[in-house]
């Protein structure tokens, strides 16, 4: 098992996983049947004391702890809201320091099935989320970089991400116009022979950007002159 990934069994038979990520510790676990939310606690030592990290119940089975110090070790527990059983065995985490470049996230979109979006990389789900839909004949990929434990916070450079968007299912060789919330700064690119197109952008934290991909109509061929 990689050193940056640790597991522990929750008392309800599910698995709590800890991953060391740039500027945060990512926790995720399998949903517990019947649970309406979860309580996430953190301590500096295995023995505790453990302090609740959020004011509202965590609804999704993952949590990014961003209020951490890179290189410092922490311990975490997660338990279903209202459960009377003892908290699970703690799992440890140690956030990574930012490198020379922003951490990368990969967003895969299938243009043939809007809404089919797959997000992977450092900060996926816990920080960066993405959705895709059709609007006015164009494909719009909406990206968001936010942490649940930093609502309405000021920009956090360590949590900015370099997002690589890979779109499949396009018409091979077709030219597309690309815009990412920058009026007047459109650029164009051609889908490769397999119908793929790749582009990248910077996504601050907190931040939202919409990547719009529209097909460029091909110009009609000039009429053939007859001699």
C-alpha positions in Angstrom: 0.0 0.0 0.0 1.4 3.4 -0.9 2.7 5.4 2.1 0.4 8.3 1.2 -2.7 6.1 1.4 -4.0 4.6 4.7 -7.1 2.5 5.5 -9.0 1.7 8.6 -12.3 -0.2 9.0 -15.2 1.9 10.4 -17.4 0.2 13.0 -20.1 0.0 10.4 -18.1 -2.2 8.1 -17.0 0.4 5.6 -13.5 1.7 4.9 -12.0 5.0 5.8 -9.2 6.1 3.5 -6.7 8.9 3.9 -4.6 10.4 1.1 -1.9 12.9 1.4 -2.5 15.7 -1.2 -1.0 19.1 -2.0 -2.2 21.5 0.7 -4.8 19.2 2.1 -5.6 15.7 3.4 -8.3 13.9 1.5 -10.6 11.5 3.4 -13.1 9.3 1.7 -15.2 6.3 2.8 -18.0 4.0 1.5 -21.5 5.3 2.4 -23.0 3.8 5.5 -26.5 2.5 4.9 -29.1 4.7 6.6 -26.7 7.4 7.5 -27.9 11.0 6.7 -24.4 12.6 7.3 -21.1 12.2 8.9 -18.9 13.8 11.6 -15.2 14.3 10.8 -12.8 15.0 13.7 -9.1 15.6 13.8 -6.4 15.5 16.4 -2.6 16.1 16.6 -2.0 12.8 18.3 -3.5 9.3 18.0 -4.8 9.5 21.6 -6.6 12.8 20.9 -8.4 14.9 21.9 -10.3 15.0 18.6 -12.0 18.2 17.5 -15.0 18.4 15.1 -13.8 20.1 11.8 -17.1 21.4 10.5 -20.3 23.1 11.8 -22.7 21.3 9.5 -23.0 17.6 9.0 -20.9 16.3 6.0 -23.4 14.8 3.6 -21.0 13.3 1.0 -18.7 10.4 1.8 -15.5 12.5 1.3 -13.9 15.4 3.0 -10.9 17.6 2.2 -9.2 19.0 5.3 -7.5 22.2 3.9 -6.8 23.9 7.2 -3.6 22.1 7.7 0.2 22.7 7.8 2.2 20.9 5.0 4.5 18.3 6.5 2.6 18.0 9.7 0.9 14.8 10.8 -2.7 14.6 11.8 -5.2 11.9 12.9 -8.8 11.6 11.8 -12.0 9.8 12.7 -15.3 9.7 10.9 -18.6 8.4 12.3 -22.2 8.5 11.0 -24.3 11.3 12.5 -26.3 10.1 15.5 -24.5 6.8 15.8 -24.0 5.5 19.3 -21.3 3.1 18.5 -17.7 4.1 19.3 -15.8 6.1 16.8 -13.6 4.1 14.3 -9.9 3.6 14.7 -8.2 6.8 13.6 -6.3 7.1 10.3 -3.4 9.4 9.8 -2.7 12.0 7.2 0.1 14.4 6.3 -0.5 17.2 3.7 2.1 17.8 1.0 3.8 21.1 0.4 3.1 22.9 -2.9 5.6 22.3 -5.6 7.0 24.7 -8.2 3.8 24.2 -10.3 0.2 24.0 -9.4 -1.1 20.5 -8.6 -2.9 18.9 -11.6 -6.4 17.7 -12.0 -7.7 15.8 -15.1 -11.3 16.2 -16.3 -12.5 13.8 -19.0 -15.7 14.7 -20.9 -17.5 12.6 -23.5 -19.1 15.0 -25.9 -21.5 12.3 -27.1 -23.0 12.0 -23.6 -23.1 15.4 -22.0 -22.9 15.0 -18.2 -20.5 12.1 -18.5 -17.6 13.7 -16.7 -14.8 11.9 -14.9 -12.5 13.9 -12.5 -9.2 12.6 -11.3 -6.0 13.9 -9.8 -4.8 15.9 -6.8 -7.9 17.5 -5.4 -10.6 15.6 -7.4 -14.0 15.6 -5.7 -12.8 17.1 -2.4 -11.8 20.4 -4.1 -12.4 20.3 -7.8 -15.7 19.3 -9.3 -17.0 19.5 -12.9 -20.2 19.2 -14.8 -20.9 19.3 -18.5 -24.0 20.2 -20.6 -25.1 21.5 -23.9 -26.0 25.2 -24.3 -26.9 26.9 -27.6 -25.3 24.1 -29.6 -22.0 24.3 -27.7 -20.5 22.1 -25.0 -20.0 23.8 -21.7 -17.8 22.3 -19.0 -18.3 24.0 -15.7 -15.4 23.8 -13.3 -15.4 24.7 -9.6 -12.5 24.7 -7.0 -13.8 25.1 -3.5 -13.3 23.5 -0.1 -16.2 22.8 2.2 -14.1 23.8 5.2 -13.4 27.3 3.7 -16.8 28.8 2.8 -16.4 32.2 1.2 -12.7 32.3 2.0 -10.0 34.5 0.5 -7.9 33.0 -2.3 -5.6 30.2 -1.2 -2.7 29.9 -3.7 -1.6 26.5 -2.3 -5.0 25.1 -3.3 -5.0 26.4 -6.9 -5.1 23.7 -9.5 -3.9 23.2 -13.1 -6.9 21.6 -14.8 -6.4 19.5 -18.0 -9.7 19.0 -19.8 -9.8 16.1 -22.3 -12.8 15.9 -24.5 -13.7 12.9 -26.6 -16.5 12.1 -29.0 -15.9 15.1 -31.3 -15.9 15.0 -35.0 -12.4 14.1 -36.2 -10.5 16.9 -37.8 -13.2 19.5 -37.1 -12.1 22.9 -35.9 -13.6 24.1 -32.6 -13.6 27.5 -30.9 -12.6 27.4 -27.2 -13.3 30.0 -24.6 -12.8 29.9 -20.8 -14.5 32.9 -19.2 -12.3 35.3 -21.2 -14.3 37.4 -23.6 -12.3 38.3 -26.7 -9.7 35.7 -26.0 -11.2 32.8 -27.9 -8.8 30.4 -29.5 -9.4 27.5 -31.8 -8.1 23.9 -32.1 -8.8 20.9 -34.3 -10.0 17.6 -32.9 -7.5 14.8 -33.6 -8.2 11.8 -35.9 -9.8 10.0 -33.0 -12.1 12.9 -32.1 -10.1 14.0 -29.1 -9.3 17.6 -28.0 -7.2 18.7 -25.0 -6.8 22.0 -23.3 -5.7 23.3 -19.9 -6.4 26.2 -17.7 -5.6 27.6 -14.2 -8.3 27.3 -11.6 -7.7 29.3 -8.4 -9.3 28.5 -5.0 -11.9 29.5 -4.6 -12.8 29.8 -8.2 -15.2 28.9 -11.0 -14.7 28.8 -14.7 -16.7 27.7 -17.7 -15.0 26.1 -20.7 -17.1 26.6 -23.8 -16.4 24.5 -26.9 -18.3 25.4 -30.1 -17.8 23.9 -33.6 -16.5 26.4 -36.2 -18.7 26.1 -39.3 -16.6 25.1 -42.3 -16.5 27.6 -45.1 -18.1 26.6 -48.4 -15.8 25.9 -51.3 -15.5 28.7 -53.9 -17.5 28.0 -57.1 -15.5 26.4 -59.8 -14.9 28.7 -62.8 -15.8 27.4 -66.1 -13.6 28.2 -69.1 
